[in-house]
């Protein structure tokens, strides 16, 4: 079982090694402190205005979804803040969570010859391995976010900014069992990216945690398009519930879907709190769903950091030859009892 603790904001955290998940303000303060120490230690080489030390670095940044969608917009906000703070030139790429489009766009990005590329890992190791080799051979720095590519990174380098997916999924399942008094024989519906290489580990971890508690799990494939258009999930939720009308819980594969829990529940004739809805990510819409009683638990993977830290990493590597950053942005849980301290940050597009 994982350790449980509350941070200074009152947010509940469960981590395999008792990590404390930094809020956006704390993360910014930590980055500022690190940078201040770096400037103090190397005053001569780093002389110049702090906001523009990354100027001259050209980056192509993948935000993942469409401009303005609930998750991609927070990733974008983090990247824009890094661009403002550090001074590189950044081209932003939106892909609608379409893995084929991401792959084609990465091919185009490599051909453009930027200094670095911050790439979403959704297409998987096999699809991106040859393109990672092309980038490596061309001297283009790579950083990956949201979905890890361990084989690609082992072969051609690059860091990973995002949640450690399998442990995150297991921790969510274990926390749900504990929080909602789930027991052997209870049923759960878990939506996930099964069949999509590298993307189903998180949801599989949740499903396995339920099964280890003796529960029965109905694994339902969440279509790729549902990340951009959560309405696509409505008929699938309805069908899954009709198959399992005694289910105690539904777990969704992302914040777009989790925020749409009110729509799904109304489609199956359930009111707030009559069925437990859990999942991943935080946004203003998820906060509203908490407030109205539709959502009971989410695992926050801090997408703002998934925007900010890849830009920071690429700038540090290009300007000063530093190794790529790898950072686990996940492990924190938000519940109906602790969502209020982070509500304003979520509505500001930071959490």
Helices and strands as residue ranges (DSSP letters): E 3-6, E 12-15, H 24-41, G 50-52, E 58-62, H 70-86, E 89-93, H 99-112, E 116-120, H 125-137, E 141-145, H 150-156, E 159-162, H 165-179, E 187-192, H 201-212, E 216-221, G 224-227, G 230-233, H 234-243, E 249-251, H 255-259, H 261-267, E 276-280, H 284-291, E 297-300, H 303-320, E 327-328, E 332-335, H 340-347
